[in-house]
Amino acid sequence: MTGRIKKKQIQAELSNFIALQPEDVICPLCDRAIPKLQRDEHHLIPKSHGGRHTAVLHRICHRQIHAVFTETELARQYHSIELLKQQEEMASFIAWVRLKPDDFFERTRKSRRLKTA
């Protein structure tokens, strides 16, 4: 159990962390504003394949990418936002999620293709 003073310190640290984030961040995948608590950084090339560059995405968009593609596919074929947008399964997801509110989140399921591989 945490004391009252410790709770205030933790809350202050969290508010400072959230305050450091830019206010209006637009998801480059779905073109919707990303609420502070829904921001995820996606390595365009996975870290396991030497990637360093990231893009800030909606949490649901980020999870969808990893539900559809393996890390090897991301490193070799889909290492940019433009390439991700062109892929058929991601394009249908983007069309669907664009109609949702900015703070929308739903559980993401692995692709059948990845489950059977």
N, CA, C and O atoms as a GROMACS GRO file, in nm:
protein
  468
    1MET      N    1   0.084  -0.119   0.000
    1MET     CA    2   0.000   0.000   0.000
    1MET      C    3   0.088   0.125   0.000
    1MET      O    4   0.190   0.129   0.069
    2THR      N    5   0.049   0.223  -0.076
    2THR     CA    6   0.128   0.344  -0.090
    2THR      C    7   0.068   0.456  -0.007
    2THR      O    8  -0.054   0.471   0.000
    3GLY      N    9   0.155   0.533   0.056
    3GLY     CA   10   0.110   0.645   0.138
    3GLY      C   11   0.063   0.761   0.055
    3GLY      O   12   0.084   0.766  -0.067
    4ARG      N   13  -0.001   0.856   0.123
    4ARG     CA   14  -0.059   0.972   0.055
    4ARG      C   15   0.047   1.058  -0.013
    4ARG      O   16   0.025   1.106  -0.124
    5ILE      N   17   0.161   1.077   0.051
    5ILE     CA   18   0.267   1.160  -0.006
    5ILE      C   19   0.328   1.091  -0.128
    5ILE      O   20   0.354   1.155  -0.230
    6LYS      N   21   0.352   0.961  -0.116
    6LYS     CA   22   0.409   0.886  -0.228
    6LYS      C   23   0.314   0.888  -0.348
    6LYS      O   24   0.359   0.900  -0.462
    7LYS      N   25   0.184   0.878  -0.324
    7LYS     CA   26   0.086   0.884  -0.433
    7LYS      C   27   0.094   1.018  -0.505
    7LYS      O   28   0.087   1.024  -0.628
    8LYS      N   29   0.109   1.128  -0.428
    8LYS     CA   30   0.119   1.260  -0.488
    8LYS      C   31   0.245   1.272  -0.573
    8LYS      O   32   0.243   1.334  -0.679
    9GLN      N   33   0.356   1.213  -0.526
    9GLN     CA   34   0.480   1.216  -0.604
    9GLN      C   35   0.464   1.139  -0.735
    9GLN      O   36   0.508   1.185  -0.840
   10ILE      N   37   0.401   1.023  -0.726
   10ILE     CA   38   0.379   0.942  -0.846
   10ILE      C   39   0.289   1.017  -0.945
   10ILE      O   40   0.317   1.019  -1.065
   11GLN      N   41   0.181   1.078  -0.896
   11GLN     CA   42   0.090   1.152  -0.982
   11GLN      C   43   0.161   1.271  -1.046
   11GLN      O   44   0.137   1.301  -1.163
   12ALA      N   45   0.250   1.338  -0.972
   12ALA     CA   46   0.324   1.452  -1.027
   12ALA      C   47   0.418   1.406  -1.138
   12ALA      O   48   0.429   1.472  -1.241
   13GLU      N   49   0.485   1.291  -1.117
   13GLU     CA   50   0.574   1.238  -1.219
   13GLU      C   51   0.496   1.201  -1.346
   13GLU      O   52   0.541   1.228  -1.457
   14LEU      N   53   0.380   1.137  -1.327
   14LEU     CA   54   0.298   1.099  -1.442
   14LEU      C   55   0.250   1.222  -1.518
   14LEU      O   56   0.252   1.224  -1.641
   15SER      N   57   0.206   1.324  -1.447
   15SER     CA   58   0.156   1.443  -1.514
   15SER      C   59   0.269   1.515  -1.587
   15SER      O   60   0.247   1.574  -1.693
   16ASN      N   61   0.391   1.512  -1.531
   16ASN     CA   62   0.506   1.571  -1.600
   16ASN      C   63   0.537   1.493  -1.726
   16ASN      O   64   0.566   1.552  -1.830
   17PHE      N   65   0.531   1.360  -1.720
   17PHE     CA   66   0.558   1.276  -1.836
   17PHE      C   67   0.456   1.304  -1.946
   17PHE      O   68   0.493   1.322  -2.062
   18ILE      N   69   0.330   1.308  -1.910
   18ILE     CA   70   0.224   1.332  -2.009
   18ILE      C   71   0.234   1.474  -2.063
   18ILE      O   72   0.207   1.496  -2.181
   19ALA      N   73   0.274   1.570  -1.979
   19ALA     CA   74   0.287   1.709  -2.024
   19ALA      C   75   0.399   1.725  -2.126
   19ALA      O   76   0.394   1.816  -2.209
   20LEU      N   77   0.500   1.639  -2.123
   20LEU     CA   78   0.610   1.648  -2.218
   20LEU      C   79   0.569   1.605  -2.358
   20LEU      O   80   0.635   1.642  -2.456
   21GLN      N   81   0.462   1.529  -2.369
   21GLN     CA   82   0.416   1.481  -2.500
   21GLN      C   83   0.349   1.597  -2.575
   21GLN      O   84   0.275   1.675  -2.514
   22PRO      N   85   0.372   1.610  -2.705
   22PRO     CA   86   0.304   1.714  -2.782
   22PRO      C   87   0.153   1.694  -2.778
   22PRO      O   88   0.104   1.581  -2.770
   23GLU      N   89   0.081   1.803  -2.785
   23GLU     CA   90  -0.065   1.798  -2.771
   23GLU      C   91  -0.133   1.730  -2.890
   23GLU      O   92  -0.200   1.628  -2.873
   24ASP      N   93  -0.117   1.785  -3.008
   24ASP     CA   94  -0.189   1.735  -3.124
   24ASP      C   95  -0.097   1.649  -3.210
   24ASP      O   96  -0.025   1.700  -3.296
   25VAL      N   97  -0.102   1.520  -3.186
   25VAL     CA   98  -0.024   1.425  -3.265
   25VAL      C   99  -0.123   1.352  -3.355
   25VAL      O  100  -0.224   1.300  -3.308
   26ILE      N  101  -0.094   1.348  -3.482
   26ILE     CA  102  -0.181   1.282  -3.580
   26ILE      C  103  -0.116   1.148  -3.617
   26ILE      O  104   0.004   1.142  -3.647
   27CYS      N  105  -0.196   1.044  -3.614
   27CYS     CA  106  -0.147   0.911  -3.652
   27CYS      C  107  -0.121   0.911  -3.803
   27CYS      O  108  -0.212   0.939  -3.881
   28PRO      N  109   0.001   0.880  -3.845
   28PRO     CA  110   0.029   0.881  -3.989
   28PRO      C  111  -0.040   0.766  -4.064
   28PRO      O  112  -0.049   0.770  -4.187
   29LEU      N  113  -0.087   0.667  -3.992
   29LEU     CA  114  -0.152   0.553  -4.056
   29LEU      C  115  -0.300   0.582  -4.084
   29LEU      O  116  -0.347   0.563  -4.196
   30CYS      N  117  -0.373   0.628  -3.982
   30CYS     CA  118  -0.518   0.648  -3.998
   30CYS      C  119  -0.559   0.795  -4.006
   30CYS      O  120  -0.676   0.825  -4.027
   31ASP      N  121  -0.463   0.886  -3.988
   31ASP     CA  122  -0.488   1.031  -3.998
   31ASP      C  123  -0.588   1.084  -3.896
   31ASP      O  124  -0.660   1.180  -3.923
   32ARG      N  125  -0.593   1.021  -3.778
   32ARG     CA  126  -0.677   1.072  -3.669
   32ARG      C  127  -0.587   1.124  -3.558
   32ARG      O  128  -0.472   1.082  -3.546
   33ALA      N  129  -0.638   1.217  -3.477
   33ALA     CA  130  -0.562   1.268  -3.362
   33ALA      C  131  -0.545   1.156  -3.260
   33ALA      O  132  -0.637   1.076  -3.237
   34ILE      N  133  -0.427   1.150  -3.197
   34ILE     CA  134  -0.399   1.044  -3.100
   34ILE      C  135  -0.407   1.102  -2.960
   34ILE      O  136  -0.328   1.190  -2.925
   35PRO      N  137  -0.501   1.053  -2.877
   35PRO     CA  138  -0.506   1.097  -2.737
   35PRO      C  139  -0.377   1.057  -2.664
   35PRO      O  140  -0.313   0.959  -2.702
   36LYS      N  141  -0.340   1.131  -2.562
   36LYS     CA  142  -0.214   1.107  -2.491
   36LYS      C  143  -0.199   0.964  -2.444
   36LYS      O  144  -0.090   0.907  -2.453
   37LEU      N  145  -0.305   0.904  -2.396
   37LEU     CA  146  -0.295   0.769  -2.339
   37LEU      C  147  -0.304   0.659  -2.445
   37LEU      O  148  -0.295   0.541  -2.410
   38GLN      N  149  -0.322   0.694  -2.571
   38GLN     CA  150  -0.334   0.595  -2.678
   38GLN      C  151  -0.213   0.597  -2.772
   38GLN      O  152  -0.218   0.540  -2.881
   39ARG      N  153  -0.103   0.663  -2.731
   39ARG     CA  154   0.015   0.676  -2.818
   39ARG      C  155   0.111   0.560  -2.799
   39ARG      O  156   0.147   0.525  -2.686
   40ASP      N  157   0.152   0.502  -2.910
   40ASP     CA  158   0.254   0.396  -2.911
   40ASP      C  159   0.359   0.433  -3.014
   40ASP      O  160   0.327   0.491  -3.118
   41GLU      N  161   0.483   0.399  -2.986
   41GLU     CA  162   0.589   0.419  -3.083
   41GLU      C  163   0.614   0.289  -3.155
   41GLU      O  164   0.637   0.185  -3.093
   42HIS      N  165   0.610   0.294  -3.286
   42HIS     CA  166   0.632   0.175  -3.370
   42HIS      C  167   0.767   0.187  -3.438
   42HIS      O  168   0.794   0.286  -3.506
   43HIS      N  169   0.852   0.086  -3.420
   43HIS     CA  170   0.980   0.081  -3.493
   43HIS      C  171   0.949   0.040  -3.636
   43HIS      O  172   0.898  -0.070  -3.660
   44LEU      N  173   0.980   0.126  -3.731
   44LEU     CA  174   0.950   0.098  -3.871
   44LEU      C  175   1.022  -0.028  -3.917
   44LEU      O  176   0.965  -0.109  -3.991
   45ILE      N  177   1.145  -0.046  -3.874
   45ILE     CA  178   1.216  -0.173  -3.888
   45ILE      C  179   1.230  -0.224  -3.745
   45ILE      O  180   1.283  -0.152  -3.660
   46PRO      N  181   1.184  -0.345  -3.715
   46PRO     CA  182   1.188  -0.395  -3.577
   46PRO      C  183   1.328  -0.386  -3.516
   46PRO      O  184   1.428  -0.401  -3.585
   47LYS      N  185   1.332  -0.362  -3.385
   47LYS     CA  186   1.461  -0.354  -3.315
   47LYS      C  187   1.542  -0.481  -3.333
   47LYS      O  188   1.665  -0.476  -3.341
   48SER      N  189   1.474  -0.595  -3.339
   48SER     CA  190   1.544  -0.722  -3.355
   48SER      C  191   1.615  -0.733  -3.490
   48SER      O  192   1.701  -0.819  -3.509
   49HIS      N  193   1.579  -0.644  -3.584
   49HIS     CA  194   1.643  -0.641  -3.715
   49HIS      C  195   1.727  -0.515  -3.733
   49HIS      O  196   1.762  -0.478  -3.845
   50GLY      N  197   1.760  -0.450  -3.622
   50GLY     CA  198   1.847  -0.333  -3.626
   50GLY      C  199   1.780  -0.200  -3.647
   50GLY      O  200   1.848  -0.101  -3.674
   51GLY      N  201   1.648  -0.194  -3.637
   51GLY     CA  202   1.576  -0.069  -3.660
   51GLY      C  203   1.590   0.029  -3.545
   51GLY      O  204   1.598  -0.010  -3.429
   52ARG      N  205   1.593   0.157  -3.581
   52ARG     CA  206   1.604   0.262  -3.480
   52ARG      C  207   1.497   0.368  -3.494
   52ARG      O  208   1.458   0.430  -3.395
   53HIS      N  209   1.449   0.390  -3.614
   53HIS     CA  210   1.352   0.497  -3.639
   53HIS      C  211   1.212   0.452  -3.598
   53HIS      O  212   1.171   0.339  -3.624
   54THR      N  213   1.139   0.544  -3.535
   54THR     CA  214   1.005   0.513  -3.488
   54THR      C  215   0.904   0.613  -3.543
   54THR      O  216   0.940   0.722  -3.589
   55ALA      N  217   0.778   0.573  -3.537
   55ALA     CA  218   0.666   0.661  -3.572
   55ALA      C  219   0.563   0.647  -3.460
   55ALA      O  220   0.540   0.536  -3.410
   56VAL      N  221   0.503   0.757  -3.421
   56VAL     CA  222   0.400   0.754  -3.316
   56VAL      C  223   0.267   0.720  -3.381
   56VAL      O  224   0.223   0.787  -3.474
   57LEU      N  225   0.204   0.612  -3.331
   57LEU     CA  226   0.078   0.563  -3.386
   57LEU      C  227  -0.025   0.546  -3.275
   57LEU      O  228   0.009   0.542  -3.157
   58HIS      N  229  -0.153   0.535  -3.317
   58HIS     CA  230  -0.257   0.493  -3.223
   58HIS      C  231  -0.222   0.353  -3.173
   58HIS      O  232  -0.164   0.273  -3.247
   59ARG      N  233  -0.255   0.324  -3.051
   59ARG     CA  234  -0.229   0.191  -2.996
   59ARG      C  235  -0.297   0.083  -3.080
   59ARG      O  236  -0.238  -0.022  -3.105
   60ILE      N  237  -0.422   0.107  -3.123
   60ILE     CA  238  -0.495   0.007  -3.200
   60ILE      C  239  -0.429  -0.015  -3.337
   60ILE      O  240  -0.425  -0.128  -3.387
   61CYS      N  241  -0.377   0.091  -3.399
   61CYS     CA  242  -0.309   0.078  -3.528
   61CYS      C  243  -0.179   0.000  -3.510
   61CYS      O  244  -0.146  -0.086  -3.592
   62HIS      N  245  -0.106   0.031  -3.404
   62HIS     CA  246   0.021  -0.037  -3.377
   62HIS      C  247  -0.002  -0.186  -3.354
   62HIS      O  248   0.071  -0.270  -3.408
   63ARG      N  249  -0.101  -0.218  -3.275
   63ARG     CA  250  -0.127  -0.360  -3.248
   63ARG      C  251  -0.175  -0.433  -3.372
   63ARG      O  252  -0.145  -0.551  -3.390
   64GLN      N  253  -0.248  -0.365  -3.457
   64GLN     CA  254  -0.294  -0.428  -3.581
   64GLN      C  255  -0.177  -0.463  -3.671
   64GLN      O  256  -0.175  -0.569  -3.733
   65ILE      N  257  -0.079  -0.375  -3.678
   65ILE     CA  258   0.040  -0.402  -3.759
   65ILE      C  259   0.105  -0.532  -3.713
   65ILE      O  260   0.139  -0.618  -3.795
   66HIS      N  261   0.123  -0.546  -3.581
   66HIS     CA  262   0.191  -0.665  -3.529
   66HIS      C  263   0.102  -0.789  -3.529
   66HIS      O  264   0.151  -0.901  -3.517
   67ALA      N  265  -0.028  -0.770  -3.543
   67ALA     CA  266  -0.119  -0.884  -3.556
   67ALA      C  267  -0.120  -0.939  -3.698
   67ALA      O  268  -0.152  -1.055  -3.720
   68VAL      N  269  -0.084  -0.855  -3.794
   68VAL     CA  270  -0.092  -0.894  -3.934
   68VAL      C  271   0.044  -0.940  -3.991
   68VAL      O  272   0.049  -1.030  -4.074
   69PHE      N  273   0.152  -0.879  -3.945
   69PHE     CA  274   0.283  -0.905  -4.002
   69PHE      C  275   0.380  -0.965  -3.902
   69PHE      O  276   0.372  -0.939  -3.782
   70THR      N  277   0.472  -1.046  -3.952
   70THR     CA  278   0.583  -1.094  -3.871
   70THR      C  279   0.690  -0.985  -3.870
   70THR      O  280   0.686  -0.893  -3.952
   71GLU      N  281   0.786  -0.996  -3.779
   71GLU     CA  282   0.894  -0.898  -3.774
   71GLU      C  283   0.979  -0.903  -3.900
   71GLU      O  284   1.027  -0.800  -3.947
   72THR      N  285   0.997  -1.021  -3.955
   72THR     CA  286   1.074  -1.034  -4.078
   72THR      C  287   1.004  -0.964  -4.195
   72THR      O  288   1.069  -0.897  -4.275
   73GLU      N  289   0.872  -0.980  -4.204
   73GLU     CA  290   0.796  -0.911  -4.310
   73GLU      C  291   0.805  -0.760  -4.293
   73GLU      O  292   0.820  -0.686  -4.391
   74LEU      N  293   0.796  -0.714  -4.169
   74LEU     CA  294   0.806  -0.570  -4.144
   74LEU      C  295   0.944  -0.518  -4.186
   74LEU      O  296   0.954  -0.411  -4.245
   75ALA      N  297   1.048  -0.592  -4.155
   75ALA     CA  298   1.184  -0.548  -4.188
   75ALA      C  299   1.209  -0.549  -4.339
   75ALA      O  300   1.273  -0.458  -4.391
   76ARG      N  301   1.158  -0.649  -4.409
   76ARG     CA  302   1.189  -0.664  -4.552
   76ARG      C  303   1.092  -0.592  -4.645
   76ARG      O  304   1.135  -0.534  -4.744
   77GLN      N  305   0.962  -0.596  -4.614
   77GLN     CA  306   0.862  -0.547  -4.710
   77GLN      C  307   0.786  -0.423  -4.665
   77GLN      O  308   0.749  -0.341  -4.748
   78TYR      N  309   0.761  -0.408  -4.537
   78TYR     CA  310   0.671  -0.302  -4.489
   78TYR      C  311   0.743  -0.211  -4.390
   78TYR      O  312   0.698  -0.195  -4.276
   79HIS      N  313   0.854  -0.152  -4.431
   79HIS     CA  314   0.937  -0.072  -4.343
   79HIS      C  315   0.909   0.078  -4.352
   79HIS      O  316   0.990   0.159  -4.310
   80SER      N  317   0.794   0.114  -4.406
   80SER     CA  318   0.751   0.255  -4.407
   80SER      C  319   0.599   0.260  -4.392
   80SER      O  320   0.529   0.162  -4.417
   81ILE      N  321   0.551   0.376  -4.352
   81ILE     CA  322   0.407   0.396  -4.334
   81ILE      C  323   0.336   0.381  -4.469
   81ILE      O  324   0.228   0.322  -4.476
   82GLU      N  325   0.395   0.433  -4.576
   82GLU     CA  326   0.333   0.425  -4.709
   82GLU      C  327   0.316   0.280  -4.754
   82GLU      O  328   0.212   0.244  -4.810
   83LEU      N  329   0.418   0.198  -4.729
   83LEU     CA  330   0.408   0.056  -4.766
   83LEU      C  331   0.303  -0.016  -4.683
   83LEU      O  332   0.233  -0.103  -4.734
   84LEU      N  333   0.291   0.020  -4.556
   84LEU     CA  334   0.188  -0.040  -4.471
   84LEU      C  335   0.049  -0.004  -4.521
   84LEU      O  336  -0.041  -0.088  -4.524
   85LYS      N  337   0.030   0.122  -4.560
   85LYS     CA  338  -0.100   0.168  -4.609
   85LYS      C  339  -0.143   0.098  -4.736
   85LYS      O  340  -0.262   0.081  -4.760
   86GLN      N  341  -0.047   0.057  -4.819
   86GLN     CA  342  -0.078  -0.006  -4.947
   86GLN      C  343  -0.117  -0.153  -4.933
   86GLN      O  344  -0.182  -0.208  -5.022
   87GLN      N  345  -0.079  -0.216  -4.824
   87GLN     CA  346  -0.110  -0.357  -4.806
   87GLN      C  347  -0.261  -0.374  -4.788
   87GLN      O  348  -0.323  -0.296  -4.715
   88GLU      N  349  -0.320  -0.472  -4.853
   88GLU     CA  350  -0.466  -0.489  -4.862
   88GLU      C  351  -0.534  -0.501  -4.725
   88GLU      O  352  -0.632  -0.432  -4.698
   89GLU      N  353  -0.482  -0.588  -4.639
   89GLU     CA  354  -0.545  -0.610  -4.508
   89GLU      C  355  -0.537  -0.484  -4.421
   89GLU      O  356  -0.631  -0.452  -4.348
   90MET      N  357  -0.425  -0.414  -4.428
   90MET     CA  358  -0.410  -0.290  -4.352
   90MET      C  359  -0.500  -0.180  -4.409
   90MET      O  360  -0.555  -0.100  -4.334
   91ALA      N  361  -0.513  -0.176  -4.540
   91ALA     CA  362  -0.599  -0.074  -4.603
   91ALA      C  363  -0.744  -0.088  -4.559
   91ALA      O  364  -0.811   0.012  -4.534
   92SER      N  365  -0.792  -0.211  -4.549
   92SER     CA  366  -0.930  -0.231  -4.503
   92SER      C  367  -0.944  -0.197  -4.355
   92SER      O  368  -1.047  -0.144  -4.313
   93PHE      N  369  -0.842  -0.227  -4.275
   93PHE     CA  370  -0.844  -0.188  -4.134
   93PHE      C  371  -0.846  -0.036  -4.120
   93PHE      O  372  -0.923   0.018  -4.040
   94ILE      N  373  -0.763   0.032  -4.197
   94ILE     CA  374  -0.756   0.179  -4.189
   94ILE      C  375  -0.890   0.241  -4.227
   94ILE      O  376  -0.936   0.334  -4.162
   95ALA      N  377  -0.954   0.190  -4.332
   95ALA     CA  378  -1.085   0.240  -4.373
   95ALA      C  379  -1.188   0.221  -4.262
   95ALA      O  380  -1.274   0.306  -4.242
   96TRP      N  381  -1.179   0.110  -4.190
   96TRP     CA  382  -1.272   0.082  -4.080
   96TRP      C  383  -1.244   0.170  -3.960
   96TRP      O  384  -1.337   0.228  -3.902
   97VAL      N  385  -1.119   0.182  -3.921
   97VAL     CA  386  -1.086   0.255  -3.798
   97VAL      C  387  -1.101   0.406  -3.814
   97VAL      O  388  -1.121   0.477  -3.715
   98ARG      N  389  -1.091   0.457  -3.936
   98ARG     CA  390  -1.108   0.601  -3.958
   98ARG      C  391  -1.245   0.651  -3.916
   98ARG      O  392  -1.262   0.768  -3.884
   99LEU      N  393  -1.343   0.562  -3.916
   99LEU     CA  394  -1.480   0.600  -3.879
   99LEU      C  395  -1.502   0.601  -3.728
   99LEU      O  396  -1.608   0.642  -3.682
  100LYS      N  397  -1.405   0.556  -3.653
  100LYS     CA  398  -1.416   0.546  -3.507
  100LYS      C  399  -1.367   0.674  -3.441
  100LYS      O  400  -1.290   0.750  -3.500
  101PRO      N  401  -1.412   0.698  -3.315
  101PRO     CA  402  -1.362   0.814  -3.241
  101PRO      C  403  -1.211   0.802  -3.217
  101PRO      O  404  -1.156   0.692  -3.222
  102ASP      N  405  -1.145   0.915  -3.190
  102ASP     CA  406  -1.000   0.916  -3.170
  102ASP      C  407  -0.955   0.824  -3.056
  102ASP      O  408  -0.849   0.763  -3.065
  103ASP      N  409  -1.035   0.814  -2.950
  103ASP     CA  410  -0.993   0.734  -2.834
  103ASP      C  411  -1.045   0.590  -2.839
  103ASP      O  412  -1.041   0.518  -2.739
  104PHE      N  413  -1.095   0.547  -2.955
  104PHE     CA  414  -1.148   0.412  -2.970
  104PHE      C  415  -1.037   0.308  -2.955
  104PHE      O  416  -0.928   0.325  -3.009
  105PHE      N  417  -1.066   0.201  -2.883
  105PHE     CA  418  -0.973   0.090  -2.871
  105PHE      C  419  -1.052  -0.039  -2.861
  105PHE      O  420  -1.153  -0.046  -2.791
  106GLU      N  421  -1.006  -0.140  -2.930
  106GLU     CA  422  -1.068  -0.271  -2.927
  106GLU      C  423  -0.957  -0.375  -2.930
  106GLU      O  424  -0.849  -0.351  -2.984
  107ARG      N  425  -0.984  -0.488  -2.872
  107ARG     CA  426  -0.885  -0.596  -2.868
  107ARG      C  427  -0.848  -0.637  -3.011
  107ARG      O  428  -0.935  -0.649  -3.097
  108THR      N  429  -0.721  -0.659  -3.033
  108THR     CA  430  -0.672  -0.699  -3.165
  108THR      C  431  -0.641  -0.847  -3.164
  108THR      O  432  -0.583  -0.899  -3.068
  109ARG      N  433  -0.679  -0.916  -3.271
  109ARG     CA  434  -0.655  -1.060  -3.281
  109ARG      C  435  -0.551  -1.088  -3.388
  109ARG      O  436  -0.545  -1.019  -3.490
  110LYS      N  437  -0.469  -1.189  -3.364
  110LYS     CA  438  -0.369  -1.230  -3.461
  110LYS      C  439  -0.436  -1.272  -3.592
  110LYS      O  440  -0.545  -1.328  -3.591
  111SER      N  441  -0.370  -1.244  -3.700
  111SER     CA  442  -0.418  -1.286  -3.831
  111SER      C  443  -0.420  -1.439  -3.840
  111SER      O  444  -0.333  -1.506  -3.783
  112ARG      N  445  -0.516  -1.494  -3.910
  112ARG     CA  446  -0.522  -1.639  -3.929
  112ARG      C  447  -0.396  -1.691  -4.000
  112ARG      O  448  -0.348  -1.801  -3.972
  113ARG      N  449  -0.345  -1.611  -4.089
  113ARG     CA  450  -0.224  -1.648  -4.161
  113ARG      C  451  -0.107  -1.668  -4.065
  113ARG      O  452  -0.029  -1.761  -4.081
  114LEU      N  453  -0.095  -1.581  -3.964
  114LEU     CA  454   0.014  -1.593  -3.867
  114LEU      C  455  -0.011  -1.708  -3.769
  114LEU      O  456   0.083  -1.772  -3.723
  115LYS      N  457  -0.138  -1.734  -3.738
  115LYS     CA  458  -0.169  -1.842  -3.646
  115LYS      C  459  -0.132  -1.979  -3.703
  115LYS      O  460  -0.087  -2.068  -3.631
  116THR      N  461  -0.153  -1.995  -3.834
  116THR     CA  462  -0.128  -2.124  -3.897
  116THR      C  463   0.016  -2.140  -3.940
  116THR      O  464   0.059  -2.252  -3.970
  117ALA      N  465   0.091  -2.033  -3.944
  117ALA     CA  466   0.232  -2.041  -3.989
  117ALA      C  467   0.323  -2.096  -3.883
  117ALA      O  468   0.443  -2.109  -3.905
   0.00000   0.00000   0.00000
